[in-house]
Amino acid sequence: MTVEDTKSAAATRSRPLSERLEEAVKNPGINKFLVPLAFAYGAGSYLRILSYSKGLARRNKASVPVVSVGNVTVGGTGKTPVVIDLVDRVSSRGVKTAILSRGYGRKSQVRTLLVSDGAGPLVSVEESGDEPYLMARSVPAATVMVGAKRVETAGLVTRNHGAGMIFLDDGFQHVQLRRDLDIVLFDYNDDPDCLTLLPQGRLREPLSALGRADIIVVTKIPVPVTAAVKEKLKTLSARLRHVAPRAVLQYASFVPSYLLGHQDAPDSRVAALGDLAGKKILALCGIARPEGFFNSLSALGATVVDKMVYADHHWFDSGDLAAIEERFARSSAEYLVTTEKDMVRLHLTAALGAKTFALMQSPLWLNESGQVEEEPYILKVLEEMAGAPQ
């Protein structure tokens, strides 16, 4: 292998995983092979949902309102910050909330695991999985439980923990448990007409599945909302309304709010976003579609001198941590900045931990014209549900 080949291979590995996968399926040979697999996957998804809608398979109802927050694509729509924001708002109004998750990537083998009983995490991030742990830490008032069977965990949080409202994290395809509100997120950057089914593309089920949604939230809208963004939103909204005529459309952007110091540092401090301006940054993330994270850092005035990209939900082993330490030392970076979801999986030395921050982001709710909505429709619906008798 020549020096040029080595450099080319290294450059390929450094590119976002999502970008490399999207390029791979554009290969005519690979794409031709995946088309029948995508068709079979779509047929299976359709028949499964049809069996529940026709009453051939049993659906169970919880004793309290159930809200599902999910999507029709694989990863990258901003589900976790939306769940955290909605649960936090409902909890702050005095409602006893519970979050149910499958705990994707968790290392514990138990059937069900109580991550939080309403006072913050009870277990490690490795046991629970990164997203349940993050939600338990971000909304300590919520009960958080993981388990593959949502019907089972719903019964446990209502009977044993007094849950008054249940939120299903990534629950759109888990139809065994009836829900009172189906919220589906859709990425502003996705073209509905170009999406294809797994494994050829990123769709978990046909786009027509959006017809089951009560509310569709278009996420990752660029801010400021320019005339071009408004025009694209208008076109996208029309397309989504055609696919899901009964759904209410909501809109959200994700905006940086503050910097949070590493949890293992002696002083897990909070810093202002302005502290990144003019600073040299090593940016690290293991999330789906990480481009938005890098763009946010640049928009804050940071100089990203190096990037490290891992697969979504990647568990950092000792080799990874050593590589991160070495890259940071070689990069001349002043800070290591990551996402909150990644930071809970990073067990760093005290020296590097003291220079590490998570970029905290929160949903900014908008209307179709791009104007900020302090009390969007979605929150009004949740408030009504919380007060409604079952």
PyMOL commands that set and color helices and strands:
alter all, ss='L'
color gray80, all
select helices_A, chain A and resi 3-14+17-25+28-53+79-91+125-128+130-138+150-161+192-194+207-212+227-243+273-276+291-299+318-331+340-343+350-353+377-387
alter helices_A, ss='H'
color red, helices_A
select strands_A, chain A and resi 66-71+97-101+112-117+143-147+165-169+181-187+215-219+248-261+270-271+280-285+303-309+335-339+356-366
alter strands_A, ss='S'
color yellow, strands_A
deselect
rebuild
show_as cartoon
